[in-house]
């Protein structure tokens, strides 16, 4: 029997939701969209009659006109590519004095009537001059969305206006032959001939400029040019160039101020994220993640260990990177205060792809590749290892025997096995396939896609991870463009199996250890003298994980009045993880079969959350500027449940998945509920595209805090001055194309403290006493348990030179975090060791961020651009008064580690010597543990990218770099040099005899030097320069020439190769400078090749 999983019901609910909401969204689309159809006609010297026939064929409409109204035999040259019908007819007919009207499936044509009263001037009769008139219209983008705040001016005259919130404008006193100039940031300036037309629809083309690209902010969008906050945006173009399964890995080295650390090279491992330093002493420092408006948990930590992955798995690894349109990182107060109590550590907004207007297209992307471990630890060979072992016995005065020295007396002393190659030297295989169909018109835009990814492991055996899923987006608009509905969803399922432990531990097995298998193919136990690693790797504690993730959201907006829009977002996320771990009899040494039976562990975790956010926005023009206001509310609920069942005493491996066959049971369960409510608002004003003001406020309430502190208010102010728009700057600095000075200040909070922490907490003891289970006090009630508060201040200077060919952004920030949640020590009679409360500790994080972007060369066939960023972060405890449990020191960094100082090896005893308080050499037990300090936080870090394009070839090269100190990753705390385990070659410089001046203490196998050895790991010897430069990403692609694509009748086709973690340049002595571990697999080197085809 297998424990059932909810995958079937979850998928059924997902599909039902899709179908129901799809039906709802399609209702407004049934209305007529005549005039909005897309037309494609490209031809030379074609008659108007044939053009009309093509239009009739593509639209289903029929032309009606008088025979003498138009010469349909006239030949024209046309080039319409997916052009809206109204624009096609305007191009064909306006210059010929013909107007059109849609009537019951027809296009009626007739001559435009112009009334001109003759008048006499000097005896001659001339046509009357048409008096000025009022013109109205709308300015829309290419997708038909309004462009508010656009400038509409009469060319050559000091007359103009701005569009309102729905893109509409009214301009009086316009001459019949006037030309309108329409401009807006982010769009190409367009000229429109009035030609007596009283109402016009003007469509703008977006301009390709980094400053005017859309940037997602909290509950809205903006551009870098007009943003008063600090937001870094990484687009799909950069994400899809990287062969990754976790979207966070696409941000490494690309976002100033953000440190991303990969904790393991195994797929699904947690990725650590920290934005602008550590704001809390004991609480969480992870940023807030939001996917399509839905708050999303970054990791899953339950009641079970996830084997080789570690204690947690990354929930973001179940979000398909290929489905992501952009990832926006919000950092300063202006950007994060809108999220109130959840914004202290920054906010990461993940926006998935949506359907766009255009003909239906099918996109297929497939790649395959491999991955492996790039670096090897330098360990002793067989002769060196045996020398170490014999010397250890000699130093300890112990005679080797078959029990304590099987490697010397039983095993083959001439044998050598490279355990790094045997255990983790395999090649992981990658296979990835993505397919989508998208398209739409003004009424409906859609995107539907599916994905599949399979990745094997570097371990021996058939370990693998398979991910599959689907993503869709359906957007419907009413005929009057007032109602807009968007349904977005994704479903991902993953099935994986991993070793149930950190099996990289086995790479330092003795090099002369016995063969894995006997001659008959059975596992070799070498007369019970060792624990065969393949028993543990391939049989024992194998972990099967089944994960299902559903994300769905519905956005509805309705334009009540020009510029006034009501919006509402409803989001739901359900993430379930079910795992099974087994320890079969087959993995046990036959010697112990008489008293050890099979066992199994079942683990289930389900996390469900929903959110509802109504809001109303208003955009208008006030005086010479654009005004916008927004108000909204948030209602959020999270529910998480986990349980674990361990079964034992199973007598047959065939019954290991049947709990009924077990004779012993152990069960545990946990659950939590979290509720959150808030109201928020934002007001902004942009005066003449020069002076910008942004005000934000939020009032939060959370179930995580005490009754007297459940509500708090947060806010921010942001200002910007585009000084490059000033006339005196344009005259004095003509080479300065863009310049903006911005500043922000505000407050945010941190609620990452877990649930129920302010309540009395109790935990059942595992073992009963006289048949009754006792309760342990884990926490005491605190009605004043409140948020940690962070005050953020920032100033930034953004400049562009020589028509924005060079862009330089400089930011300085200083954040102060207070109200720290720390444990107050309590008397033992209370029952709990401490009570958690807010203490007056002040933490400061300050730093500089620089981003330089250059267009080095730009011609018809060749382009070369460069992006460079560097960040400096400094953290310290500014002040603290109280008696809470705190280990940081005032004036020093929270991350600082206090260590012993090793003063070499005692020439007489061969043991490490350490410094006492006076700096003199003493033995371990007389030394001080805080003589030195080491700060492992990077001094500076960043990335450097070059992008090249030559005709159809594109090459992107990206390097990540970090300057830091870290654990040296050489020695394991479990094995003292001299014991039955291999060691790094560094131990060869050990002490051998009295009088030696050595770097490493003498070899020992009896544990007598263990304390000194462990102390040395937490001393200056245990840390080293962990700086590195990593060739992070390579992406090379070739796109088929247009002539080939036309012959093949395809929209696009490219072939490519991509690489990740290709090369690491470092002086780090250990395995990997990023993971800094002796038993964690480092990031793998990945190489893939694939093709993308668009039909």
N, C-alpha and C positions, 0 to 999 in steps of 0.2 A: 504494500500500500504506500502511496505517496501522498504527502500533505498537499492538498489542492491549492492552487494559486488563483488570484482573481483576474488573471489576464483576460480570459474570455469575456467576462462581464464588463470589464473596463473597455475593451475594444468595441463591444456591442454598444455601450453607452456613447462612445466616441462617434461611431458611424451614425447612430440615431440622431445625435446632436448635429452632425454635419448635414444630414438630409433635411431635418426640420428647419434649420436656420437657412439652408440654401434655398428651400422653397419660399421662406419668408422674404429673403432678400430679392428673389427674382420677381416679386409682385410688382414693384414700381417699374421694372424694366419692360413690362408688357405694353406700356404706353408708347405712343409714336415717338420716334427719334428722327423723323424726316429732316434731312439737311445735315445730319451729323455723320452720315455714312462715309467710310474711307474709300477714296477712289485712287486707282493706280493706272495711269495711261502715260506711256512714254513713246513718242512717235515724231517723225519729221514729215512735213508736207502732207498732212492728213486733213481731209475735209472735215468741216464742222459736223456734217451729217454722220460721218463715221465716229467722231468723238461722242456725239449724242447717243449713238447705238451702243458704244462701250459703256456709257453711263447707265443707260437703260438695263443693260445686261448685268451690271454690278449692283444696281440698286433695286431693280424690279419696278421702277417708276417709268412713266411714259411722257414724252414731250408733246405739248400742244401749242401751236402758234399759227398765225396767219401766214400764207404763202409769201406775201410781199413784206413780211416783217423782218426777215433775215435771209441773207444769202448763204444757204447751207453748203453750197459748193465751194465756198471760200476755203483755201488751204491754210492751215496753221501748224506751228511746231509747238508741241506740248511736252511737259515733263512734270507729271504729278506722281509723287511717291507717297501713297497712303495719306492723301490730302483730303480734308473734310469737303464734302460736296458743296457747301456754301462758298468756300474759298475757290473751288474749281469754277463754279458758275460766275463768280465775281471776276475772275481772271479772264474768262472767255467773253463775257457779255457786257460788263460795265463800260468798257471803252467803245462799245458799239451802240450805246444808248438803250440797251435792252434791260428790262427788269423782269424778275421771275416771282412766281408765287406757287406754293404747293397746295394742290386741291385734290383730295380723294384719290391718291395714287398717281397724280399727274404733276408735271412741272409746266405751268402756264407761262408763256413768254409774250411780252408786248413792249412796244416802244415807250420810253420814259417821256412823259409830257412836260415840257418846259415852257412856262408862260413868260413871254418877253414882250413888254409893251414898247412899241417904237417911240422914239423921241427925236426931235429935230435939234441939231447943233449946227449953227451956221448955215442953215438951209439944207443940210443933208440929214437924211433919216438914218439913225443908228439904233441898234438894239439897246434896250434899257439895261443898266447895270444892276445886277441882282443885289439887293441890300443885304447887309450882314444878318446872320441868323444864329440860332442856338443849336448846337450839336450835342447829342447825348450818345453814350455808348458804354461798352464794357471792355476791360483789358483782361485777357485770360492767358494762362500759360499753355504749353503744347498739349497738356492733358485736359484742358478745359477748366482748370481751377482758377478762381479769381486771383488777381494780383493786386492786393491792396497797397496803397501808398505810392503807386506809380505816378510819375509826372507826365501830364499831357499838356504840351505847350504848342503855340502857333509859331512856326518857323519864321524867323526874322522879325518877330513882334514880341513885345513884353506882355504877353498874355498867356495865362496857363492856369492849371488846376491840378489837384491830386485825386486819385481814385479812392473811393471809400472802402469799407470792409468787404463788400462783395464785388469789387473791381469796377463799379459803376462811376461815371463822371458826367458832369454837365459843364459845358463851356459856351458862354454867350459871346455874341459879337464876332462871329467867325465869317470871313469872306468866302464866297463861293469857290474861289480858286486857291484857297489856303492849303498849306501843307502842315499836318500835325507831326510834332516830334514826341514820341512816346519813349520814356526811359524808366528803368527801375534797376536797382542793384540786383545783380545776378542774371540780368537779361541783356540781350543786344538791343541797342537803340534802334527804333523803327520809325520810318517816315511813312505817313499815310496821306494820300491825296483826298481832299474833302470832296471835290467835284459835285457840289450841291447835295451830297448825302447828309441826311439829318440824323441818322442813327447808324453807328458802326460797331462792329465786333472786331477787336484787334488782338491777334494772337502773337505772343512774344516767344522768342527762342532763347533758351538758357545759354548763358555764356560760360565757357570753361575757364574758371578762375578759382584757385584754391580758397581765396578769401570769400567767395560767394557760394561755396558749396554748402548744402544744408547740414546743419549741426543740430542733433537732437538734444533738447534740454528737458528739464522736468515739466511735463504737461504742455509741451510746445516745441517749436522749432525756431531756429534763427540761423544766422551765418556768422562766420568768424569776424567779418567786418563790423557787425553791429552787436556782437556779444559783449556784455559787460563782465561776464564771468570767465572762468578758466575751464575750458572743455577741450579734450583731445578726442578726435574722431578717427577711428580706423575703419576703412571701407571694405566692402566685399572684395574689391580688386586685390587688396593685400592679403586678406584672409584666405582666399581660394588659391593663392600661390604657395601655400604651406601644407604639406601632407600631415595634418594633425587630426586628432579626434576630440580634443578639448579646446573650445574657442579661446580660453584664457592663454593658451600657449602662443596664439597668434599675436599677443600683445607684448611679449617679452622684448624688452629693449626699445619698443616703439612709443611708449607713453612716458613722457617726463614725469618724474616724481613717483612712479609706480614700480615697486619691486615685486617681481614674479619669480617664484622658486619652484621648480619641478622636484617633487619629493621622491619620485621613483621613475624608472624608465618603463615600467609596466603600464599598459593601457588601463585607464580608470583610476589611477592614483591621484591623490589630492594635490592640487596646485595652490601653494600659499601666495596670498596677495596682500600687499600692504601699500597704502597710498599716503605719501607724505608723513611717514614716521608712525611711531607707536603712541596712541592717544590715551591708552588706559594701562593701569598697572596690572589688574587682575581680570578685567572683562575682555570680551572679544574685540578684535581690531580688524575684522574682515569688513570690506565695503558692502553696501546694500546692492543686491543684484535684482534687476527688473527685466523681464523678458516680455516684450509686447504689452507692457503695462501691468504685468503680473509679478508681484514679489516672488523671488525664487531663491531657494536655499542652495548654497554653493557646495556643500558636502553632506554626506550621510554618515553619521556615527551612531551605531546602534549598540545592541547588547552582544555583538559578536565581532570577532576579529576577521578581517577579510583576507586572511592568508598572506600571500606574497605581496599583495597590494598595500597592506598595512591596516591600521585601525580604522580608517575611514576611506570612503570612495568619493570621487568627484561627481556630484549630481549634474554638473555642466557637461560632462562627457556624454550625456544623453540628449544634448542639444546639437543637432547636426550643423557643423560649421558652414557647409555649403548652402544652408538655408538662411544664413545671416546676411542682411543688407549692410548693417553698420553696427559697430560697438563704440559707444560714446562714454568717456570717462569724465565724470564731474568731480571737481576737486575743491574749489574755493567756496566761500559762504554764499556768494550770489548764485552759484549753481546748485548747491546742496541744501540750503536752508528751506527750500520748498518741501523737502522730505523730513524736516523737523528732527524728531528724536532718533531717526534712523540714518541721518546723513553725516554724522561726525567723522566716520572713516572713509568718506567718499561714496559715490554712487556710480554703478556701472549699468548703463542702459543698453540692452541688446534688442535690436530691431530686426525682425525677419523680413524676408523679401515679400513683396506684394505684386499683384498683377498690374500691368501697364497697358495703356491704349496701344492698339496696333493689331495687325493681322495675327492670326493664330500661329504660333511657332512652337516647335518641339526642340528641346535642348537635351543632349545626351553627353555625359562626361564620364569617362571610364579611365581608371589608371591602376597600375599594378607595380609592385616593387618589393623591396626587402629592407630589413633593419638588423643591426647588430651592435654589440658593445664595442666601442672604439678604443678604449684604454684598458690596459691590464696592470694589475698590481705586480710589483717586482718582488717576488718571493724567493725563498731559498730553494736550490736544487737538492737532489737527494743527498749528495755527499756533504753539502753544507748543513743540511738539516740533521743528518746523523751525527755530525761533529757537534752541533749544538746540544743534542740530546745526551750524548756521552759526557760532554763537559758538564752538563747540569747535574748528572748523577755524581760526578766526581766532586763538584763544588759542594754538594749537599752531604757528601759522605755516605751515600746510599748505594747499595748494590742492586743493579737492575735484575728483575725477574720477569717471568712470563705474564704476571699480572700488571705490573706498573710499566713494563717496557716491551709490549708485543712487537713494536716497530723495530726494536733492536735484536730481539731473540727469536721471533716467530716469522715475521714478514720477510719478504725478499728484499734484502738491502741493496740489490742492484736495480731494483725496479724504479721507474719514474713515471708519474702520471701528472699531466698538466690539468689540475682540477678546474682551473678557470675555463679552459677550453671544453672540458667534459661537462661541467655543470651549466655554464652560461655562454658557451661558445657557439651556440647554434645560430641559425639565421631565421629571423622572423619574416614571414611572408605577408605582404599587404595586398588586398584586393578591395577596390572601391568603385561603386557604380552609382551615378546620379542621373535621374531623368525627370524632366518636367515639361509641362505644356502650359502656355500662357498666351494672353492676348486680351482683346476687348475693345469696346467703343466707349462713347461718352456715358452710356447707360450702365455698362457692366464691364468690369475688368476682373480677370481671374488668373490664378496660378495654382497648379496642382502638380505635385512632384512626389517621387519616391526615392529611397536610397537604400543601399546595402553596403556594409563594410565588414570585412573579415580580416582578422590579424592573428597570426600564430605567435608563439613566444620563442625566446632564445633558450628556454629550458629543453632538455630532452623529453620525449613523450609528445602526446597529441594535445597539448594545451592550446586553446584558442579563445577568441572572443568574436562573436558575431552580433552585429548591430543591424537593424532594419527599421524602416519607418516611412512615414509620409508627412507631407506638409502641404497646406493649402491656404489660399487667401482669395476671398471673393468680395468684391466691392461693388455695390449697386448705388446708382444715383437716380433720383426722380427726374422727370422731364424738365422741371423748372430749376433743377440743380439745388433745390433747397434741402431735400432729405438725402442723407448719405449714410449707408450702412456698410460696415466692414466686418466680415467674419474671418478670423485667423485661427488656425489650429495646427497642431502637430502631434503625432503619436510615434513613440520610439519604443522598440522592444530590444532587449539585449540578452543574450545567453552566453555565459562564459564559464570556463573552468580554469582554476589556478592551483598551484601548489598551496597547501594550507599553512605554510610558514615562510620565514625569511630564508630561503634556501641558498641565497648567496653566501650564507655562513659556511657552506661546505667547500668554498673555494680554497680555504686554508687547511684542508685535510693534509695529513702527512704525505709527502710526494711518493713514498714507497708503500702507501696503503694497498691492500689486496685488490685484485681485479673485481669488477662489479659482478660478473657472472661466473658461474662454474662452467665446466666444459659441456654439461648437459643443458645449459641455458637457464638454470635456476639461479636465484640470487645467492651470492657467495657471502656467508656470514663468518668465514674464517675462524671456525670453532668459537664463535661468540666473542671474538677479540675486538670487534668494531661494530658500529652501527652503520650498516650499509646505506649510503645516501640515497640510492635509488629506491629503497623501500619507503623512505619518507617522501621522496620526490614524486614517485609514480603511483604509490599505493596509499600511503598513510596520509590522513588529513587532506585529501583532495577536496577542493571547494568548488561546488557548482553554484553559480549565481544567476538568477533570473530577475531581470529588471524591466519594469514597464513604466513609461512616463507619458502622461497626457497633459498637454498645454492647449488651452483654448480661450479665446477672448472675442467679445462682440463689442464693436464701437458703433454707436449711433449718434449722428449729429443732425440738427435741423436749424436752418437759418430762419429765425423768427422775424427779423427785420434786417435791413441792410447793415451789415457789420455786427449784428447780434446773433450769436450761435449758441444753441444749447447742445451739450455733449454728454454722453454717458458711456462708461466702460464697465463691462462685467467680465471678470476673468476667473478661470478655474484651473487648478493644477493638482494632479494626483500622481504621486510617485510611490511605487511599491517595489520592495526588494525582498526576494525570497531566496534563501541560501540553504545548502545542505553540505555538511562536512562529515566525512566518514573516516574511521580508523579500522580497517578490516583486519581479520586474522592473518591474511596473506602478507601483511606488512610487518609481522612480528617475528622476531628471532625464534626458530623452533624450540630453543632451549626453554622459553618462557610460556609456551602454549598451554601448559597445564593449569595456569592460574590467570591468564590474561584472555579476555574475550573481546569481540568486536564492539564498537560503540559508534554512535552517530549523534549529530547535533543539527537541529532544525532552527532556523532563524527567520523571522518575518518582521518586516517593517513597512508601515504604510503612512504616508504623509499626505494630507489633503488640505488645501487652502483655497479660499475664494475671496474675491475683493470686488467691491462696487464703488465706482468713483464718478458721481455726476459733477458736471461743471458747466459754467456759462462764461462765454468770452464776448468781448465787445471791442471792435476796432473801428476807429473813426479818425478824421482829420480835425485837429484843433489848432487854429491859427496857422502857423507855418510848419507844423509837425504832425507826426503820426502818433496817435494815442491808442494804447491797448490796455485792457483790464481783464482779469480772469478771477473767478471765485469758484471754489469746489469743495468737495468733501470726500473722505475716504472711510469705508467700513471694511474691515479685514478680519478674517477668522482663520486660524491654523489649528489643525488637529493631527496629532501624531501618536501612533501606537506601535509598540514593539513587543515581541515575545520570543522566548527561547525555550526549546525543549531538548534536553540531552538524555539519550537512551544508552544503556549499557547492558552487559551480560548477554549479548547476542552470540549464539553458538555457531552460526553459519553465516558466511559472507553473503550468501544468496538472499538472506532475510534482512540485510542491514537497513533497507529502506522501509521495513515494516515495523512500526513502533510496537505492535502487539507481540513481537518476538523478543522484546527486551525484558529483562528482569529487574532493572533499576532505572529510576527516572529522576530527573531534576528539572524543574521548570521555574521560569522567572518571567515577569512582564512589567512593562512600564508604559506610561502614557502621559500626554500633556495637552493642554488646551491654551490657546493664546487668542485674545481678542484686542482689537485696536480700532480706534475711531479718531477722526481728525477733521478739521476744517482748515482751508488754506486760501490764500489769495495772492495775486501779483498785479502790480500796476507798472506800466512802462510808458515812456514818452521819448520820442526821437524828433528833435528839433532840427530841421533843415539838413538831415543826415550828417550832423556835426556833433550835437550834444545829446547824450543818451542818459536816461535815468531809469533805474529798475528797482522797485521796492517789493519785498517778499515777506509774507507772514504766514505762520502755521500754528495752530493750537492742537496739541496732541493729547490723547488719553490712551493708557495702556493697562492691561490686566497684570503686567509684570511688576507693578510698583505698588507701594503701600497706599492705604486708603486716603491718607492725607497728602499724598504726592503723586496721585495718578494722572494729573493734568499739568501741562507746562506749555509755555508759548516760546516760539523761536522765530527769528526774522533776520533779514539782511537788507542791505542797501548796496547797489552797484551803480557806478557812474562811468561814463566813457566820453572822451573828447577826440573826435577825428580831426586833429589839427591839420592834416594834409588837405582838408577841404577849405581851409581859410585862404583867402586871396593873398594875404601877405606871405604865407608859406609857399604858395604856388610860384610867386614871383622870386622869393629869396632862395628857394630850394627846388628848382625845376626838376632835379633828378630824384626827388623824393615823391614817389607815386602813391605811397600809403603811409599814414602815421596815425597811431591811436594810443592814447594814454588812458588806462582804465584803473579803477580801484574798487575794492569791495570790503565790507565789514559786516559780520553777522554772527549769529549763534546757531549751533546745532547740538544734537544730543546723541547719546550712545545707549541703546537698550539691549545690547548683546550680553545679557547676564543670565539667560535661562529663565524658565518659568518657576513660579512658586517660591522664589528665593526670599521673599519678605515674610513668608508664613512659617509657623512651626512645622519643621520637617522631621519625619521619623522613618527609619528603615528597619525592616525585619532582619534579625540575625539569621544566618544561614542554618546554623545548627540549633535544634530545640534543647531546652533544659527541662528535664522531667516531663517531657511530652508537650511542653508549651514553648512557642517561639517568643523570644524577647524583642523589644524595640530599642533601637539606638537613636539618640537625639542627634540629628544632623544640622539643624538650624533653628533659630529662635525668631519669634515674631518681631517685626519692626514696621510700625505704621508709617514711618518717615523715610522708608526706603525709596530713593528717587533716582532720577536720571543723572548720568555723568554729563557735564556740560562742556562744550568746546567753543571758544570764541576764536573766529578766524578773521585774519586781516591779510590783505594782499594788494600789491600794486604791480601793474604790468605795463610794458612798453612794447608795442607792435609796430614794426616799420617795414616798408617795402621800397625798393630802389629800382630805378631804370625799368619802369613799367611793370613792376612786381616780378622782375626776373630774379631778384634777391629778396627774400623775406626773412626777417629776424624777429623773434619773439623772446622777450626777457621777462621773467616773473620772479618776484620775491614775496615770500609769504612768512607769516609768523602766527602760529596757532597756540592758544593756551587752553589746556584741558583741566577742569577742576571738578570738585564734587566726586572724587574718586571713591568707588565702592571697594572697601577694604574690611577685613575682619578685625573686630575689636576682641582682644583676648578676654575670656570670662573665667571666673573661679571654677574649679573642678566640681564644686557642689551643684552648679547650675545644670550640669549634664551635657552641655555642648562646649566645645573648646572656644568658640567665638560666636559673635553675632555680627552679621554683615551690615555695614552702614556707610554713609557718605562722610568721608574725611577731607579736611582742608589740605589736600596735596595738589600742587600746581605743576603740570607737565608742559614743557614748551617744545614744539617742533618748528624749526625754521629752516629755510633753504632757498636756494636759487635754482631756476630752471631756464635753460636756453634751447631754442629750436631754430635751426638755420636751414632754409630751403632755397636751393638755387636752380635755375634753368641755365645750365652751362652752354648748351648748344641746341638750337632749334631751327631746323630747315625742313624742306619738303620731305626728304628721305631719312634724315638723321636727327634724333633727339637724345639729349643726355641731361639728366637732372640728378640732383643730390639732396639728401636730407640727413641732417646730423642733429642729435639732441644729447644733452648732458645735464645731469641733475646732481645737486649737492644737498644732502639732508643732515641736519644736526638735531639731536634730541637730548633733553636733560630734564632732571627734576629740579624745578626752580625753588620750590619751598615745600616744607611739610612740618606740621605740628600735630602731634597726637601720639597715641600708643598702639595704633593698629599694626597688623603684621605686614611690614613692608621691608624689602631687601635693597631697594635702591638708595643711593646716597645723594644728598642735595648737591647740586652743581654737576652731577655726573649723569651719563645716559642710563635709561632704564635697562637697556640691553647689555650694559657693562657686566662682565664676569670677573669676579675677584679670584685670583689664582695663587697657588704656591709659586715660589721661585726656586728652580733647581740650580744648585751651585756645583754641578758636576757629580762625579762618583768618588766616594771615599777611597783613597788609594789603599787603605789598610783592610777594609771589609768588603769592598766591591759593591756597596749599596749606595743608592742615590743620597746626596746631601741636599738639604733645603735651607733656605734662609730663615732665621728667626727674626724677631722684631727689630733687632739691631743690625740685621743683614749678615750675621755670621753663619757659617756652615754648621748645621746640626742635623741630627737624624730626623726622620719623618715625624715622630711623636713629639718632638720639641719645637717644631716649626710653626709658622703662622700661615693660615690658609688664604689670607687676603693681602699678601705682600705686593702683588702686582695686579693690574687690571687689563682686560682685553675687551675691546668693543667689536663684535663680529658684524655689526651693521655696515654696509658699504659706505666708503668715504665719498665716492661718486660712481655713477653708472650711466649707461645710455646706449645709443645705437647709431649706426652709420649705414646708409643705404645709397646705392647708385643704381639708376635705372637707365637703360639704353634701348633705343629703338632704331633699327635700320631696315627700311622697307617693311617686309613682313616679319622680321625677327625682333623679339623682345627679350631682354636680359635684365634680371633684377638680382642684385647681390646685396645681402644684408649681414652686417656684423653686429654682435652684441658684446659689450665690454663691461666689466665690473672691477673696481678697486676695493679690496676688502681683506680682512683677516678672518681666519676660520679654523675650526678643528682640523688637525693635520691629516686625519684619516689614515694613519699608518697602523696603529695598534688597536687591537680589540681588548676591551676591558675584561673579557672572559678568559683570556689565555695569556699567562705570564711567559715571556721568552724562556724556553727551556722545557716547557710542558709538551704534552702530546698533541702538538698543533704546529703548523708551519708559521713562519714569521717573515716580515719584510727583510730584505737584504741589509737594511740599516743596522740590524742587531749585530752585524759582524764586527762593528767597532766597539765591542763590549770589553769589560774588565776581565782579565785572565789570571793575573797573579798580583801578589802584594807589591805595591809601588807603581802599578799602572795608572796612568792618567787617561781615562777613557770617557767616552760620551754615553755609553750604555752600561747599566749595572750588570753584574755577573749573571750568567744563566742559572736558573734554579727551577726545580720541578716539584718541590715539596710544599710550596705555599708560604715559605718563610719570608719572602721578599714581596708578597702580594700587596701589602699596604703601601709600601714605598712605590711600587709600580703604578698602582691606581692613582696615588697622589701625583705622580709625574704626568699622568694623562690630563690632570687639571692644573697644570703648571705652565710656565712659559714653553716647556718642551711639547706640550699638547696642542699648541697653536702655531700656525704658519701663515705665510702670505698665500691667500686663496684667490688672488686676482687672476683674471683670465680675459682673453679675447676669443670669442667663439664665432666661427663661420656659421651663422645661424640658419641662413636660408639662401638657396640658389633656385631661381626659376628661369628657365630658358624655353621659349616657345617660337614656333614658326606658323604664321597664318597663310593659308593658301591665297594666291593672287586672286583679285576680283574676276579676272577673265576665266580662271579655272572654276570659280564658284558659280559664275553665270552658266558655263557649259554644263556643270553638274547639277544646276538648278537647286542650289543650297544657299542659305543665308550666310553661313559662316562655318569654317572648319580650321582647327589648329591642332598641332601636335606639340607635346611639351615633355620636358623632364624637370623634376623638382627634387631638391635635396634639403634635408634638415639636420642640424647638428653635425656638419660635415667635418669640421676641424676645430680643435681647441688648442690655443697657444697659452701656456701657463707654466709657472715654476712650482706649482702646487705639488708637494711630495706624495700626496695620497691618490686615491682612485679618481675622484672627480671634484673639482672645486665648487660645483653648485650644490650637490647633495652632501658632500663632506662626510661620508660614512664608509665604514669598512664592510658593511653587509647589505647595502641598498644598491640595487642596480642603477647605474647612472643613466641619464638620457641617451637614448639609442640614436645611432646615425641611421638616417632613412634616405633611401633613394627610390624614386618612382618615375615611371614613364606612362604617358597616357595620351588621349585625344579627346577633343570636344567638338561635337557636331551639332549645328543648329539648322533645322529644316524650316 
